[in-house]
Amino acid sequence: MSKLKNGTKAFIKMGLLKQGYIPQEEAEARAAICVDCPENNADSTSLLIVLMEKVTNRTTRFEDKLGVCMVCGCVLNTLVHATEDLVDTSIQHPQKCWKNKLTQERLCT
């Protein structure tokens, strides 16, 4: 249920309100990490992936290589653009994942 709640929150804030975006350079850096991650299910052809891509209207150069994160279930082509408040850091991700940096920052504040 938590994944559905987080996904709905991201859809409303990013898709409908057009808020919650980080700078493009940072999104590109995040996408570069995700594209090489073994947990990136790039073979996913989820309707949610297509929908989020359409409503957010944001892309990276890795767009066609991003799918769904097999750890947290997030739609990577959307989440790489999201502000920290929309990223679930309660789940342990692989060591090189950019989400771990957000987890550490939250623990230090």
C-alpha angles and dihedrals in degrees: 000000000000091000091052091048093049092046092050091049091052092047093052097043099040102028104036105023095034090225135118101061128142123210115288093243091058092047089053091051092050092048091051089058094046095048091062095042117109088219091063105103096202091171090070113118098185122167086225091061091054093043095050091047090054098046098042094044091203127123142173130209087259095056096120091049098052123090134148124326107242091207101055103008095238123152099246099202087062103034094056086067096046128110117242095261090065095051118092106225096171092091123078109243129190114289096257095048116123089222089071090064089056090050091053092047091052092050091052095052 
